[in-house]
């Protein structure tokens, strides 16, 4: 679980850093501020999705630990 969470955090950081570079380039090129808002919203969505996935994994592992998934009845 913790390895998957670390991978998710790393991918979120990568998306955020690339988003910052892309947004900065678009703002400089277009002379408008909306690319920063758009890229920020996309990065926030990616971070939220990653957090949801981590919570789902944690819930699944907790459920398996409590209910003994994989053991014969």
PDB file of N, CA, C and O in Angstrom:
ATOM      1  N   UNK A   1       0.822  -1.188   0.000  1.00  0.00           N
ATOM      2  CA  UNK A   1       0.000   0.000   0.000  1.00  0.00           C
ATOM      3  C   UNK A   1       0.868   1.255   0.000  1.00  0.00           C
ATOM      4  O   UNK A   1       0.619   2.180  -0.773  1.00  0.00           O
ATOM      5  N   UNK A   2       1.883   1.292   0.862  1.00  0.00           N
ATOM      6  CA  UNK A   2       2.683   2.510   0.969  1.00  0.00           C
ATOM      7  C   UNK A   2       3.503   2.757  -0.293  1.00  0.00           C
ATOM      8  O   UNK A   2       3.781   3.909  -0.628  1.00  0.00           O
ATOM      9  N   UNK A   3       3.895   1.701  -0.998  1.00  0.00           N
ATOM     10  CA  UNK A   3       4.630   1.875  -2.257  1.00  0.00           C
ATOM     11  C   UNK A   3       3.709   2.498  -3.294  1.00  0.00           C
ATOM     12  O   UNK A   3       4.113   3.413  -4.011  1.00  0.00           O
ATOM     13  N   UNK A   4       2.472   2.012  -3.380  1.00  0.00           N
ATOM     14  CA  UNK A   4       1.507   2.578  -4.330  1.00  0.00           C
ATOM     15  C   UNK A   4       1.230   4.035  -3.994  1.00  0.00           C
ATOM     16  O   UNK A   4       1.140   4.869  -4.895  1.00  0.00           O
ATOM     17  N   UNK A   5       1.096   4.352  -2.717  1.00  0.00           N
ATOM     18  CA  UNK A   5       0.851   5.737  -2.307  1.00  0.00           C
ATOM     19  C   UNK A   5       2.038   6.618  -2.676  1.00  0.00           C
ATOM     20  O   UNK A   5       1.854   7.736  -3.158  1.00  0.00           O
ATOM     21  N   UNK A   6       3.247   6.126  -2.454  1.00  0.00           N
ATOM     22  CA  UNK A   6       4.439   6.901  -2.806  1.00  0.00           C
ATOM     23  C   UNK A   6       4.509   7.136  -4.312  1.00  0.00           C
ATOM     24  O   UNK A   6       4.882   8.222  -4.757  1.00  0.00           O
ATOM     25  N   UNK A   7       4.150   6.120  -5.095  1.00  0.00           N
ATOM     26  CA  UNK A   7       4.122   6.284  -6.549  1.00  0.00           C
ATOM     27  C   UNK A   7       3.074   7.314  -6.956  1.00  0.00           C
ATOM     28  O   UNK A   7       3.319   8.139  -7.835  1.00  0.00           O
ATOM     29  N   UNK A   8       1.917   7.267  -6.323  1.00  0.00           N
ATOM     30  CA  UNK A   8       0.862   8.236  -6.627  1.00  0.00           C
ATOM     31  C   UNK A   8       1.319   9.646  -6.290  1.00  0.00           C
ATOM     32  O   UNK A   8       1.117  10.571  -7.078  1.00  0.00           O
ATOM     33  N   UNK A   9       1.934   9.816  -5.122  1.00  0.00           N
ATOM     34  CA  UNK A   9       2.430  11.139  -4.733  1.00  0.00           C
ATOM     35  C   UNK A   9       3.485  11.639  -5.727  1.00  0.00           C
ATOM     36  O   UNK A   9       3.497  12.816  -6.090  1.00  0.00           O
ATOM     37  N   UNK A  10       4.365  10.738  -6.160  1.00  0.00           N
ATOM     38  CA  UNK A  10       5.408  11.121  -7.106  1.00  0.00           C
ATOM     39  C   UNK A  10       4.802  11.544  -8.441  1.00  0.00           C
ATOM     40  O   UNK A  10       5.234  12.534  -9.031  1.00  0.00           O
ATOM     41  N   UNK A  11       3.812  10.808  -8.917  1.00  0.00           N
ATOM     42  CA  UNK A  11       3.159  11.171 -10.177  1.00  0.00           C
ATOM     43  C   UNK A  11       2.404  12.487 -10.040  1.00  0.00           C
ATOM     44  O   UNK A  11       2.382  13.294 -10.970  1.00  0.00           O
ATOM     45  N   UNK A  12       1.787  12.703  -8.882  1.00  0.00           N
ATOM     46  CA  UNK A  12       1.101  13.981  -8.648  1.00  0.00           C
ATOM     47  C   UNK A  12       2.098  15.139  -8.652  1.00  0.00           C
ATOM     48  O   UNK A  12       1.818  16.201  -9.209  1.00  0.00           O
ATOM     49  N   UNK A  13       3.251  14.937  -8.034  1.00  0.00           N
ATOM     50  CA  UNK A  13       4.284  15.973  -8.036  1.00  0.00           C
ATOM     51  C   UNK A  13       4.779  16.246  -9.452  1.00  0.00           C
ATOM     52  O   UNK A  13       4.990  17.397  -9.833  1.00  0.00           O
ATOM     53  N   UNK A  14       4.963  15.185 -10.225  1.00  0.00           N
ATOM     54  CA  UNK A  14       5.391  15.349 -11.609  1.00  0.00           C
ATOM     55  C   UNK A  14       4.357  16.146 -12.393  1.00  0.00           C
ATOM     56  O   UNK A  14       4.709  17.074 -13.121  1.00  0.00           O
ATOM     57  N   UNK A  15       3.079  15.787 -12.247  1.00  0.00           N
ATOM     58  CA  UNK A  15       2.017  16.508 -12.949  1.00  0.00           C
ATOM     59  C   UNK A  15       1.974  17.968 -12.534  1.00  0.00           C
ATOM     60  O   UNK A  15       1.798  18.848 -13.376  1.00  0.00           O
ATOM     61  N   UNK A  16       2.132  18.231 -11.254  1.00  0.00           N
ATOM     62  CA  UNK A  16       2.109  19.614 -10.773  1.00  0.00           C
ATOM     63  C   UNK A  16       3.278  20.413 -11.341  1.00  0.00           C
ATOM     64  O   UNK A  16       3.099  21.542 -11.796  1.00  0.00           O
ATOM     65  N   UNK A  17       4.467  19.831 -11.314  1.00  0.00           N
ATOM     66  CA  UNK A  17       5.645  20.545 -11.816  1.00  0.00           C
ATOM     67  C   UNK A  17       5.563  20.785 -13.321  1.00  0.00           C
ATOM     68  O   UNK A  17       5.885  21.873 -13.799  1.00  0.00           O
ATOM     69  N   UNK A  18       5.135  19.776 -14.058  1.00  0.00           N
ATOM     70  CA  UNK A  18       4.966  19.968 -15.499  1.00  0.00           C
ATOM     71  C   UNK A  18       3.867  20.988 -15.778  1.00  0.00           C
ATOM     72  O   UNK A  18       3.974  21.800 -16.697  1.00  0.00           O
ATOM     73  N   UNK A  19       2.811  20.933 -14.971  1.00  0.00           N
ATOM     74  CA  UNK A  19       1.721  21.895 -15.131  1.00  0.00           C
ATOM     75  C   UNK A  19       2.179  23.322 -14.913  1.00  0.00           C
ATOM     76  O   UNK A  19       1.764  24.231 -15.632  1.00  0.00           O
ATOM     77  N   UNK A  20       3.024  23.518 -13.933  1.00  0.00           N
ATOM     78  CA  UNK A  20       3.557  24.862 -13.657  1.00  0.00           C
ATOM     79  C   UNK A  20       4.358  25.370 -14.848  1.00  0.00           C
ATOM     80  O   UNK A  20       4.218  26.524 -15.255  1.00  0.00           O
ATOM     81  N   UNK A  21       5.195  24.506 -15.402  1.00  0.00           N
ATOM     82  CA  UNK A  21       6.009  24.904 -16.548  1.00  0.00           C
ATOM     83  C   UNK A  21       5.119  25.207 -17.759  1.00  0.00           C
ATOM     84  O   UNK A  21       5.313  26.216 -18.437  1.00  0.00           O
ATOM     85  N   UNK A  22       4.151  24.338 -18.024  1.00  0.00           N
ATOM     86  CA  UNK A  22       3.246  24.546 -19.160  1.00  0.00           C
ATOM     87  C   UNK A  22       2.441  25.826 -18.973  1.00  0.00           C
ATOM     88  O   UNK A  22       2.332  26.637 -19.893  1.00  0.00           O
ATOM     89  N   UNK A  23       1.878  26.005 -17.783  1.00  0.00           N
ATOM     90  CA  UNK A  23       1.075  27.205 -17.527  1.00  0.00           C
ATOM     91  C   UNK A  23       1.928  28.462 -17.665  1.00  0.00           C
ATOM     92  O   UNK A  23       1.483  29.448 -18.253  1.00  0.00           O
ATOM     93  N   UNK A  24       3.137  28.439 -17.135  1.00  0.00           N
ATOM     94  CA  UNK A  24       4.016  29.597 -17.255  1.00  0.00           C
ATOM     95  C   UNK A  24       4.328  29.926 -18.704  1.00  0.00           C
ATOM     96  O   UNK A  24       4.324  31.091 -19.102  1.00  0.00           O
ATOM     97  N   UNK A  25       4.599  28.895 -19.488  1.00  0.00           N
ATOM     98  CA  UNK A  25       4.865  29.110 -20.904  1.00  0.00           C
ATOM     99  C   UNK A  25       3.659  29.664 -21.640  1.00  0.00           C
ATOM    100  O   UNK A  25       3.791  30.563 -22.471  1.00  0.00           O
ATOM    101  N   UNK A  26       2.482  29.129 -21.337  1.00  0.00           N
ATOM    102  CA  UNK A  26       1.263  29.615 -21.994  1.00  0.00           C
ATOM    103  C   UNK A  26       0.934  31.050 -21.588  1.00  0.00           C
ATOM    104  O   UNK A  26       0.516  31.854 -22.422  1.00  0.00           O
ATOM    105  N   UNK A  27       1.121  31.370 -20.315  1.00  0.00           N
ATOM    106  CA  UNK A  27       0.861  32.738 -19.856  1.00  0.00           C
ATOM    107  C   UNK A  27       1.819  33.711 -20.551  1.00  0.00           C
ATOM    108  O   UNK A  27       1.412  34.787 -20.989  1.00  0.00           O
ATOM    109  N   UNK A  28       3.084  33.327 -20.647  1.00  0.00           N
ATOM    110  CA  UNK A  28       4.065  34.203 -21.308  1.00  0.00           C
ATOM    111  C   UNK A  28       3.768  34.337 -22.802  1.00  0.00           C
ATOM    112  O   UNK A  28       3.881  35.423 -23.372  1.00  0.00           O
ATOM    113  N   UNK A  29       3.391  33.230 -23.424  1.00  0.00           N
ATOM    114  CA  UNK A  29       3.146  33.233 -24.865  1.00  0.00           C
ATOM    115  C   UNK A  29       1.857  33.970 -25.230  1.00  0.00           C
ATOM    116  O   UNK A  29       1.829  34.761 -26.173  1.00  0.00           O
ATOM    117  N   UNK A  30       0.793  33.701 -24.470  1.00  0.00           N
ATOM    118  CA  UNK A  30      -0.504  34.278 -24.798  1.00  0.00           C
ATOM    119  C   UNK A  30      -0.738  35.640 -24.146  1.00  0.00           C
ATOM    120  O   UNK A  30      -1.591  36.406 -24.595  1.00  0.00           O
ATOM    121  N   UNK A  31       0.003  35.938 -23.105  1.00  0.00           N
ATOM    122  CA  UNK A  31      -0.203  37.196 -22.395  1.00  0.00           C
ATOM    123  C   UNK A  31      -1.529  37.229 -21.647  1.00  0.00           C
ATOM    124  O   UNK A  31      -2.086  38.299 -21.404  1.00  0.00           O
ATOM    125  N   UNK A  32      -2.025  36.068 -21.289  1.00  0.00           N
ATOM    126  CA  UNK A  32      -3.297  35.970 -20.560  1.00  0.00           C
ATOM    127  C   UNK A  32      -3.079  35.117 -19.311  1.00  0.00           C
ATOM    128  O   UNK A  32      -2.132  34.334 -19.237  1.00  0.00           O
ATOM    129  N   UNK A  33      -3.967  35.279 -18.336  1.00  0.00           N
ATOM    130  CA  UNK A  33      -3.830  34.529 -17.084  1.00  0.00           C
ATOM    131  C   UNK A  33      -4.633  33.228 -17.044  1.00  0.00           C
ATOM    132  O   UNK A  33      -4.410  32.403 -16.159  1.00  0.00           O
ATOM    133  N   UNK A  34      -5.557  33.027 -17.977  1.00  0.00           N
ATOM    134  CA  UNK A  34      -6.430  31.858 -17.900  1.00  0.00           C
ATOM    135  C   UNK A  34      -5.703  30.519 -17.993  1.00  0.00           C
ATOM    136  O   UNK A  34      -6.176  29.552 -17.397  1.00  0.00           O
ATOM    137  N   UNK A  35      -4.562  30.403 -18.717  1.00  0.00           N
ATOM    138  CA  UNK A  35      -3.891  29.092 -18.725  1.00  0.00           C
ATOM    139  C   UNK A  35      -3.454  28.647 -17.335  1.00  0.00           C
ATOM    140  O   UNK A  35      -3.465  27.454 -17.032  1.00  0.00           O
ATOM    141  N   UNK A  36      -3.071  29.594 -16.497  1.00  0.00           N
ATOM    142  CA  UNK A  36      -2.654  29.265 -15.133  1.00  0.00           C
ATOM    143  C   UNK A  36      -3.820  28.663 -14.349  1.00  0.00           C
ATOM    144  O   UNK A  36      -3.655  27.670 -13.641  1.00  0.00           O
ATOM    145  N   UNK A  37      -4.981  29.265 -14.480  1.00  0.00           N
ATOM    146  CA  UNK A  37      -6.173  28.747 -13.803  1.00  0.00           C
ATOM    147  C   UNK A  37      -6.563  27.373 -14.339  1.00  0.00           C
ATOM    148  O   UNK A  37      -6.886  26.468 -13.570  1.00  0.00           O
ATOM    149  N   UNK A  38      -6.531  27.225 -15.646  1.00  0.00           N
ATOM    150  CA  UNK A  38      -6.908  25.955 -16.267  1.00  0.00           C
ATOM    151  C   UNK A  38      -5.966  24.828 -15.851  1.00  0.00           C
ATOM    152  O   UNK A  38      -6.413  23.753 -15.452  1.00  0.00           O
ATOM    153  N   UNK A  39      -4.674  25.077 -15.947  1.00  0.00           N
ATOM    154  CA  UNK A  39      -3.696  24.055 -15.573  1.00  0.00           C
ATOM    155  C   UNK A  39      -3.777  23.762 -14.077  1.00  0.00           C
ATOM    156  O   UNK A  39      -3.643  22.611 -13.662  1.00  0.00           O
ATOM    157  N   UNK A  40      -3.991  24.781 -13.278  1.00  0.00           N
ATOM    158  CA  UNK A  40      -4.148  24.564 -11.832  1.00  0.00           C
ATOM    159  C   UNK A  40      -5.340  23.682 -11.513  1.00  0.00           C
ATOM    160  O   UNK A  40      -5.265  22.825 -10.632  1.00  0.00           O
ATOM    161  N   UNK A  41      -6.451  23.889 -12.232  1.00  0.00           N
ATOM    162  CA  UNK A  41      -7.635  23.053 -12.017  1.00  0.00           C
ATOM    163  C   UNK A  41      -7.366  21.607 -12.430  1.00  0.00           C
ATOM    164  O   UNK A  41      -7.802  20.677 -11.751  1.00  0.00           O
ATOM    165  N   UNK A  42      -6.656  21.414 -13.530  1.00  0.00           N
ATOM    166  CA  UNK A  42      -6.332  20.053 -13.978  1.00  0.00           C
ATOM    167  C   UNK A  42      -5.422  19.370 -12.965  1.00  0.00           C
ATOM    168  O   UNK A  42      -5.637  18.207 -12.623  1.00  0.00           O
ATOM    169  N   UNK A  43      -4.412  20.081 -12.488  1.00  0.00           N
ATOM    170  CA  UNK A  43      -3.490  19.509 -11.497  1.00  0.00           C
ATOM    171  C   UNK A  43      -4.245  19.176 -10.205  1.00  0.00           C
ATOM    172  O   UNK A  43      -4.000  18.134  -9.597  1.00  0.00           O
ATOM    173  N   UNK A  44      -5.157  20.052  -9.785  1.00  0.00           N
ATOM    174  CA  UNK A  44      -5.961  19.766  -8.587  1.00  0.00           C
ATOM    175  C   UNK A  44      -6.810  18.519  -8.789  1.00  0.00           C
ATOM    176  O   UNK A  44      -6.967  17.716  -7.870  1.00  0.00           O
ATOM    177  N   UNK A  45      -7.353  18.357  -9.985  1.00  0.00           N
ATOM    178  CA  UNK A  45      -8.135  17.159 -10.286  1.00  0.00           C
ATOM    179  C   UNK A  45      -7.299  15.895 -10.230  1.00  0.00           C
ATOM    180  O   UNK A  45      -7.737  14.873  -9.703  1.00  0.00           O
ATOM    181  N   UNK A  46      -6.093  15.970 -10.774  1.00  0.00           N
ATOM    182  CA  UNK A  46      -5.186  14.819 -10.723  1.00  0.00           C
ATOM    183  C   UNK A  46      -4.838  14.469  -9.279  1.00  0.00           C
ATOM    184  O   UNK A  46      -4.817  13.294  -8.912  1.00  0.00           O
ATOM    185  N   UNK A  47      -4.566  15.477  -8.464  1.00  0.00           N
ATOM    186  CA  UNK A  47      -4.234  15.244  -7.050  1.00  0.00           C
ATOM    187  C   UNK A  47      -5.427  14.648  -6.304  1.00  0.00           C
ATOM    188  O   UNK A  47      -5.257  13.741  -5.489  1.00  0.00           O
ATOM    189  N   UNK A  48      -6.618  15.147  -6.576  1.00  0.00           N
ATOM    190  CA  UNK A  48      -7.819  14.620  -5.917  1.00  0.00           C
ATOM    191  C   UNK A  48      -8.052  13.167  -6.326  1.00  0.00           C
ATOM    192  O   UNK A  48      -8.367  12.326  -5.484  1.00  0.00           O
ATOM    193  N   UNK A  49      -7.900  12.874  -7.611  1.00  0.00           N
ATOM    194  CA  UNK A  49      -8.085  11.505  -8.087  1.00  0.00           C
ATOM    195  C   UNK A  49      -7.073  10.564  -7.431  1.00  0.00           C
ATOM    196  O   UNK A  49      -7.425   9.458  -7.022  1.00  0.00           O
ATOM    197  N   UNK A  50      -5.818  11.004  -7.333  1.00  0.00           N
ATOM    198  CA  UNK A  50      -4.795  10.189  -6.679  1.00  0.00           C
ATOM    199  C   UNK A  50      -5.126   9.933  -5.214  1.00  0.00           C
ATOM    200  O   UNK A  50      -4.934   8.826  -4.712  1.00  0.00           O
ATOM    201  N   UNK A  51      -5.625  10.961  -4.532  1.00  0.00           N
ATOM    202  CA  UNK A  51      -6.025  10.789  -3.129  1.00  0.00           C
ATOM    203  C   UNK A  51      -7.167   9.802  -2.979  1.00  0.00           C
ATOM    204  O   UNK A  51      -7.174   8.992  -2.052  1.00  0.00           O
ATOM    205  N   UNK A  52      -8.129   9.865  -3.882  1.00  0.00           N
ATOM    206  CA  UNK A  52      -9.253   8.927  -3.848  1.00  0.00           C
ATOM    207  C   UNK A  52      -8.765   7.504  -4.066  1.00  0.00           C
ATOM    208  O   UNK A  52      -9.212   6.578  -3.389  1.00  0.00           O
ATOM    209  N   UNK A  53      -7.848   7.329  -5.013  1.00  0.00           N
ATOM    210  CA  UNK A  53      -7.302   5.995  -5.263  1.00  0.00           C
ATOM    211  C   UNK A  53      -6.570   5.446  -4.040  1.00  0.00           C
ATOM    212  O   UNK A  53      -6.693   4.264  -3.719  1.00  0.00           O
ATOM    213  N   UNK A  54      -5.813   6.298  -3.363  1.00  0.00           N
ATOM    214  CA  UNK A  54      -5.107   5.863  -2.149  1.00  0.00           C
ATOM    215  C   UNK A  54      -6.116   5.455  -1.075  1.00  0.00           C
ATOM    216  O   UNK A  54      -5.934   4.438  -0.407  1.00  0.00           O
ATOM    217  N   UNK A  55      -7.171   6.240  -0.909  1.00  0.00           N
ATOM    218  CA  UNK A  55      -8.195   5.892   0.073  1.00  0.00           C
ATOM    219  C   UNK A  55      -8.896   4.585  -0.278  1.00  0.00           C
ATOM    220  O   UNK A  55      -9.187   3.786   0.612  1.00  0.00           O
ATOM    221  N   UNK A  56      -9.170   4.354  -1.556  1.00  0.00           N
ATOM    222  CA  UNK A  56      -9.788   3.086  -1.983  1.00  0.00           C
ATOM    223  C   UNK A  56      -8.881   1.906  -1.689  1.00  0.00           C
ATOM    224  O   UNK A  56      -9.335   0.873  -1.196  1.00  0.00           O
ATOM    225  N   UNK A  57      -7.584   2.059  -1.994  1.00  0.00           N
ATOM    226  CA  UNK A  57      -6.634   0.990  -1.698  1.00  0.00           C
ATOM    227  C   UNK A  57      -6.584   0.703  -0.201  1.00  0.00           C
ATOM    228  O   UNK A  57      -6.599  -0.455   0.217  1.00  0.00           O
ATOM    229  N   UNK A  58      -6.525   1.761   0.601  1.00  0.00           N
ATOM    230  CA  UNK A  58      -6.459   1.585   2.054  1.00  0.00           C
ATOM    231  C   UNK A  58      -7.726   0.914   2.578  1.00  0.00           C
ATOM    232  O   UNK A  58      -7.660   0.045   3.447  1.00  0.00           O
ATOM    233  N   UNK A  59      -8.869   1.318   2.052  1.00  0.00           N
ATOM    234  CA  UNK A  59     -10.128   0.707   2.478  1.00  0.00           C
ATOM    235  C   UNK A  59     -10.156  -0.775   2.097  1.00  0.00           C
ATOM    236  O   UNK A  59     -10.582  -1.617   2.888  1.00  0.00           O
ATOM    237  N   UNK A  60      -9.702  -1.086   0.890  1.00  0.00           N
ATOM    238  CA  UNK A  60      -9.675  -2.482   0.454  1.00  0.00           C
ATOM    239  C   UNK A  60      -8.756  -3.330   1.314  1.00  0.00           C
ATOM    240  O   UNK A  60      -9.107  -4.455   1.670  1.00  0.00           O
ATOM    241  N   UNK A  61      -7.599  -2.812   1.649  1.00  0.00           N
ATOM    242  CA  UNK A  61      -6.674  -3.563   2.496  1.00  0.00           C
ATOM    243  C   UNK A  61      -7.230  -3.742   3.900  1.00  0.00           C
ATOM    244  O   UNK A  61      -7.082  -4.806   4.503  1.00  0.00           O
ATOM    245  N   UNK A  62      -7.868  -2.702   4.418  1.00  0.00           N
ATOM    246  CA  UNK A  62      -8.473  -2.804   5.743  1.00  0.00           C
ATOM    247  C   UNK A  62      -9.616  -3.823   5.722  1.00  0.00           C
ATOM    248  O   UNK A  62      -9.762  -4.616   6.653  1.00  0.00           O
ATOM    249  N   UNK A  63     -10.408  -3.798   4.680  1.00  0.00           N
ATOM    250  CA  UNK A  63     -11.523  -4.737   4.543  1.00  0.00           C
ATOM    251  C   UNK A  63     -11.000  -6.175   4.479  1.00  0.00           C
ATOM    252  O   UNK A  63     -11.548  -7.067   5.127  1.00  0.00           O
ATOM    253  N   UNK A  64      -9.936  -6.396   3.694  1.00  0.00           N
ATOM    254  CA  UNK A  64      -9.360  -7.734   3.591  1.00  0.00           C
ATOM    255  C   UNK A  64      -8.778  -8.183   4.931  1.00  0.00           C
ATOM    256  O   UNK A  64      -8.882  -9.359   5.276  1.00  0.00           O
ATOM    257  N   UNK A  65      -8.179  -7.287   5.678  1.00  0.00           N
ATOM    258  CA  UNK A  65      -7.592  -7.646   6.966  1.00  0.00           C
ATOM    259  C   UNK A  65      -8.670  -8.010   7.974  1.00  0.00           C
ATOM    260  O   UNK A  65      -8.500  -8.942   8.759  1.00  0.00           O
ATOM    261  N   UNK A  66      -9.778  -7.279   7.956  1.00  0.00           N
ATOM    262  CA  UNK A  66     -10.848  -7.530   8.926  1.00  0.00           C
ATOM    263  C   UNK A  66     -11.648  -8.775   8.551  1.00  0.00           C
ATOM    264  O   UNK A  66     -11.981  -9.586   9.415  1.00  0.00           O
ATOM    265  N   UNK A  67     -11.951  -8.923   7.284  1.00  0.00           N
ATOM    266  CA  UNK A  67     -12.840  -9.993   6.856  1.00  0.00           C
ATOM    267  C   UNK A  67     -12.105 -11.217   6.336  1.00  0.00           C
ATOM    268  O   UNK A  67     -12.737 -12.182   5.908  1.00  0.00           O
ATOM    269  N   UNK A  68     -10.794 -11.191   6.368  1.00  0.00           N
ATOM    270  CA  UNK A  68     -10.010 -12.359   5.989  1.00  0.00           C
ATOM    271  C   UNK A  68     -10.206 -12.794   4.561  1.00  0.00           C
ATOM    272  O   UNK A  68     -10.388 -13.982   4.295  1.00  0.00           O
ATOM    273  N   UNK A  69     -10.172 -11.865   3.642  1.00  0.00           N
ATOM    274  CA  UNK A  69     -10.334 -12.214   2.234  1.00  0.00           C
ATOM    275  C   UNK A  69      -9.249 -13.169   1.812  1.00  0.00           C
ATOM    276  O   UNK A  69      -8.093 -13.030   2.212  1.00  0.00           O
ATOM    277  N   UNK A  70      -9.620 -14.133   1.007  1.00  0.00           N
ATOM    278  CA  UNK A  70      -8.658 -15.094   0.504  1.00  0.00           C
ATOM    279  C   UNK A  70      -8.546 -16.332   1.363  1.00  0.00           C
ATOM    280  O   UNK A  70      -7.851 -17.274   0.984  1.00  0.00           O
ATOM    281  N   UNK A  71      -9.208 -16.362   2.512  1.00  0.00           N
ATOM    282  CA  UNK A  71      -9.182 -17.560   3.342  1.00  0.00           C
ATOM    283  C   UNK A  71     -10.460 -18.355   3.115  1.00  0.00           C
ATOM    284  O   UNK A  71     -11.534 -17.768   2.982  1.00  0.00           O
ATOM    285  N   UNK A  72     -10.362 -19.677   3.068  1.00  0.00           N
ATOM    286  CA  UNK A  72     -11.557 -20.487   2.840  1.00  0.00           C
ATOM    287  C   UNK A  72     -12.546 -20.391   3.989  1.00  0.00           C
ATOM    288  O   UNK A  72     -12.150 -20.281   5.149  1.00  0.00           O
ATOM    289  N   UNK A  73     -13.826 -20.434   3.668  1.00  0.00           N
ATOM    290  CA  UNK A  73     -14.870 -20.357   4.702  1.00  0.00           C
ATOM    291  C   UNK A  73     -15.204 -21.721   5.252  1.00  0.00           C
ATOM    292  O   UNK A  73     -16.060 -21.840   6.129  1.00  0.00           O
TER     293      UNK A  73
END
